[in-house]
Amino acid sequence: MTLALRFLAEVVVIGFDSEFLVVPLFLALVIYFFIRIFLLKNKSKSFVIIDLAFILYCFLVINSLYFPLEIYYNSNCVELKDIHFNLMPFVNTYKSLVTTTNSGLSLTSLIYIIGNLFVFVPLSLFLLLRFPERKYLNTLIIISISLFAEIFQLILIFITKDSHRIIDIDDLLLNFIGATTSWLILNKLFK
């Protein structure tokens, strides 16, 4: 079997980690931004550094939300009834908070809640630093990106035939609460 076919078989059957796409793109962007920093004036350099930090943040969010991406080649198509939806606000969050283990609150539940609250805090900071006058548009952008993340997750379920992912309204609500709260706090701090 040729090397290309063996690689394709591994990707299709086993799946691939984020390093497959993210690392080369990340390195190219870092090189590009360092070249831009050396060619720009002092005022523009601060925006380039903010932009670079934001792109690094985007890579981390994409990596944590969507990778490792497993493609189930020999599986049947995923049907809508196989997908786990939670459209009742804070039901899963409440259940995970009141469900206790031997040592108290589950660490996984706590990471889930805190992660969803803080995942878009850097986005709030970026929007505040780059576009401070667009308050309502910034809020709309935060809501839209959070909604897009859930919709893209649903699309990935159909593409990869992986029905283990969950579409949860709590994710949207916690993202919005965390991003909006941080945006309000940061807005007061930077005035």
MOFENTA-V462490 format. One line per field, one symbol per residue. ss: DSSP state (~ for helix, > for strand, _ for the rest). psi: psi as a letter, one per 30 degrees, with the letter a starting at -180 (. if undefined). burial: # if it has 16 or more other ideal C-beta (glycine too) atoms within 10 Angstrom, else .. A space follows every 50 residues. Layout:
BEGIN
ss->???
psi->???
burial->???
END
This chain:
BEGIN
ss->__~~~~~~~~~~~__>_~~~_~~~~~~~~~~~~~~~~~~__~~~~~~~~~ ~~~~~~~~~~~~~~~~__>__________~~~_>>>____~~~~~~~~_> >__>>_~~~~~~~~~~~~__~~~~~~~~~~____~~~~~~~~~~~~~~~~ ~~~~~~~~~~_____>>>~~~~~~~~~~~~~~~~~~~~~__
psi->kleeeeeeeeeeeelllffeeeeeeeeeeeeeeeeeefflleefeeeeee eeeeeeeeeeeeefeflkjkkjegllkkleffkjkjgjkgeeeeefefkl aegbkkeeeeeeeeeeefegeeeeeeeeeeiffieeeeeeeeeeeeeeee eeeeeeeeefhjgflkjkfeeeeeeeeeeeeeeeeeeeeg.
burial->..............##.#...#...#..#...#..#...........#.. .#.##.###.###..##.#.#......#....#..#.....##..#.... ........#..##..##.##########.........##.###..#..## ..#..##..####.#.##########.###.##..#.....
END
